[in-house]
Amino acid sequence: MRRIDELHLKHPFYGSRLPSVTLRNEGRDVNRKRVQRLMRL
């Protein structure tokens, strides 16, 4: 959740697709729907 916040503050125009790709490249096991749900919080 904290990493999603960091990515969203750095790139607010990303949406949910690019943060999910970025997190997967960092080795975290997330999909786009989970990122969407966490971003709504």
C-alpha distances in whole Angstrom, upper triangle without the diagonal:
4,5,5,6,9,10,11,12,14,15,15,18,16,15,13,15,15,11,12,15,13,11,14,16,14,15,12,13,11,13,13,13,10,8,11,10,7,8,11,9
4,5,5,6,9,10,11,12,14,15,17,16,16,15,17,16,12,13,16,14,12,15,16,14,15,13,15,14,16,16,17,14,11,14,14,10,10,13,12
4,5,5,6,9,10,11,12,13,16,14,14,13,14,13,9,11,13,10,8,12,13,11,12,10,13,12,14,14,16,13,11,13,14,11,11,14,14
4,5,5,6,9,10,10,11,13,11,11,9,11,10,7,9,11,10,8,12,13,12,14,11,13,11,12,12,13,11,8,10,11,8,7,11,11
4,5,5,6,9,10,10,13,12,12,12,14,13,10,12,15,13,12,15,17,15,17,15,17,15,16,15,16,14,10,12,13,9,8,11,10
4,5,5,6,9,10,13,12,13,13,15,13,10,13,14,12,11,15,16,14,16,15,17,16,17,17,18,16,13,15,16,13,11,15,14
4,6,5,6,8,10,8,10,10,12,9,7,10,11,9,9,13,13,12,15,14,16,14,15,14,16,15,11,13,15,13,11,14,15
4,5,5,5,8,7,8,9,12,10,8,11,13,11,12,16,16,16,18,17,18,16,16,14,16,15,11,12,14,12,9,12,13
4,6,6,9,10,11,13,15,13,11,15,16,14,15,18,19,18,21,19,21,19,20,18,19,18,15,15,17,14,12,14,15
4,6,9,9,12,14,15,12,11,15,15,13,14,18,17,16,20,19,21,20,20,18,21,20,16,17,19,17,14,17,18
4,5,6,9,11,12,10,9,13,14,12,14,17,17,17,20,19,21,19,19,16,19,18,15,15,18,16,13,16,18
4,6,7,10,12,11,10,14,15,14,16,19,19,19,22,20,22,19,19,16,18,18,14,14,16,15,11,14,15
4,6,9,11,10,10,14,15,14,16,19,19,20,23,21,22,20,19,16,17,18,15,14,17,16,13,15,17
4,6,7,6,7,10,11,11,13,15,16,17,19,18,19,16,15,12,15,15,12,12,15,14,12,14,17
4,6,7,7,9,11,12,13,15,17,18,20,18,18,15,13,10,12,13,9,8,12,12,9,11,14
4,6,6,6,9,10,11,12,14,16,17,15,15,11,9,6,8,9,6,6,9,10,8,10,13
4,6,5,6,9,10,11,13,14,16,14,14,11,9,6,9,11,8,9,12,13,12,14,17
4,5,5,6,9,10,10,12,14,14,14,12,11,9,12,13,10,11,15,14,13,16,18
4,5,5,6,8,10,10,12,11,12,10,10,8,11,11,8,10,13,11,10,14,15
4,5,5,6,9,10,11,9,9,7,6,5,9,9,6,9,12,11,11,14,16
4,5,5,6,9,10,10,10,9,8,8,12,12,10,13,15,15,15,18,20
4,5,5,6,9,9,11,10,11,11,14,14,11,14,16,15,15,18,19
4,5,5,7,5,8,7,9,10,13,11,9,13,15,13,14,17,18
4,5,5,5,6,6,8,10,13,12,11,14,16,15,16,19,20
4,5,7,9,10,12,13,17,16,14,17,20,18,19,22,23
4,6,9,10,13,15,18,16,14,18,20,18,18,22,22
4,7,9,12,15,17,15,15,18,19,18,19,23,23
4,6,9,12,14,12,12,15,16,14,16,19,19
4,7,10,12,10,11,14,15,14,16,19,19
4,7,8,6,7,10,11,11,13,15,16
4,6,6,7,9,10,11,13,15,16
4,5,5,6,9,10,10,12,15
4,5,5,6,9,10,11,13
4,5,5,6,9,10,11
4,5,5,6,9,10
4,6,5,6,9
4,5,5,7
4,5,5
4,5
4
